[in-house]
Amino acid sequence: MVLGFPMTIDLGLRVNKLGKSSVAYEVGVFEQGKDDVRAVGGYTHVFVEREKNRPAANGMSDEIRRGLERLLRDGTPKL
């Protein structure tokens, strides 16, 4: 069955890679209530210093890192 409007879907989010100033996410798309993944996508977020528009020299904050570590695919940060 093809997913489409007006179906309701579930999304799953996990962290595939956690670097010093970046995080790579993976998103799974599921038919509501089903376990079989129907589509997978991903994106990378880089934490930057606004003034310099460059990756943050000190990386992401400890608070953000701790939260993202909870979503890591295998539980091990990839630095």
N, C-alpha and C positions, 0 to 999 in steps of 0.2 A: 504494500500500500504506500502511496506517495503522501508525504506530509504536505499539507496546504491549508489555506484558510477555509473554513473557520475552526480547524482543529486546534486543540490545546497541546502545547509541547512542554517538555521538561528540558532544562539545560543543566549540564554538569560542568563545573569549573575546577581545574587543577593547575598547579604550578609544575612545569616541566624542568625549568632551570632557574636558579636563583643566584644572581651574580652580586657584585659589590654595589652597582648602581642600576641594575636592570633585572627584570623578571620576565620570563617567557611563560605565557599562559596557554592552556589548551581548553577548548570548549567542546563538549559533546552535546549533540542534539538527539533527543529521544521522543518517541511517541509517548504521550502522557501515560504513566503507569507501567511502561514496558522497559525491559532491561537491555534490549538490543539497540546499540547506537546506530543512528540513521545518517549522521553527518558529523564531521570533526573539522574544527577550524582552530586557528591560533593567532596570537599576536604577541609582540614584545613591547614592554613599557620600559622606558629609560627615564630615571629620575635625574632631572637637570637643575643646575643653578640658574635661576631666572635671569640674574644680572649678566651672566656670561653666555647663557644659552648653550652650555656644555654639560656633559655628564657630571654629576655631583662628585667632587673630589673625595668627600668623606662617605660617599655611598648613601644609601637610604637610611632613615632613622631606625634605631633599634626596635621601636614599637611596631613599625611597619614590617620589618624583617621577621619579628616573632609571629605576627599574624600570617604572613605569607608562608612561613615554614610549616604552619599547620596544614597548608594545602599542597605541600610538596608531594610529587608523585611517589617517591620511594622514601621520603622522610630525611634525605641527606642533602644539605645545601651544596650546590656546585659553584665554588668560588674560583 
